[in-house]
């Protein structure tokens, strides 16, 4: 999935706010979900920016991104 980083440096997935960094504001990052525990991995240009454990039980309803 690809998401645009907000002006405050956050990416929101399934109502979970993930801090990507204010320096990435406006950038488009790739978000992948890893493993059975649902770890979110945020990367930019094949470089991992952040790995965050999924804390919400809300399902991911929409998968937006490049087709």
C-alpha positions in Angstrom: 0.0 0.0 0.0 1.2 3.5 -0.6 0.2 6.4 1.6 1.0 10.1 1.7 2.6 11.4 4.9 0.6 14.2 6.4 1.9 17.6 7.1 2.5 16.6 10.8 4.5 13.5 9.7 1.9 10.8 10.3 0.4 8.0 8.3 -3.0 6.7 9.4 -3.9 3.0 8.8 -7.1 1.5 10.3 -7.4 4.5 12.7 -3.9 3.9 14.0 -1.6 6.9 13.7 2.0 6.0 12.9 4.7 8.6 13.1 6.9 8.6 9.9 8.7 11.8 10.7 8.1 15.5 10.0 10.9 15.5 7.4 8.8 13.1 5.3 5.7 15.4 5.2 4.2 15.2 1.8 6.2 12.2 0.7 4.6 9.0 -0.6 5.7 6.0 1.5 5.1 2.3 1.1 3.4 0.5 4.0 3.5 -3.3 4.2 2.0 -5.6 6.8 4.4 -8.2 8.0 3.7 -11.6 9.7 0.8 -12.8 11.7 1.2 -10.2 14.4 0.4 -7.4 11.9 3.6 -5.3 12.1 3.4 -2.2 9.9 6.6 -1.6 8.0 7.0 1.9 6.4 9.6 2.3 3.7 10.7 5.0 1.3 12.9 4.1 -1.7 13.5 0.6 -0.4 14.8 2.0 2.9 12.9 1.1 6.1 11.8 4.2 7.9 9.8 2.6 10.8 8.4 -0.7 12.1 5.4 -0.5 14.4 3.3 -3.2 15.9 -0.4 -3.1 15.1 -2.3 -1.9 18.2 -5.8 -1.7 16.7 -8.2 -4.6 16.1 -10.0 -2.7 13.4 -9.7 -4.4 10.0 -8.0 -2.6 7.1 -11.0 -1.9 4.9 -9.4 -0.2 1.9 -6.2 -1.0 0.1 -5.3 2.2 -1.8 -2.3 2.3 -4.0 -0.8 2.1 -7.4 -2.4 -0.5 -9.6 
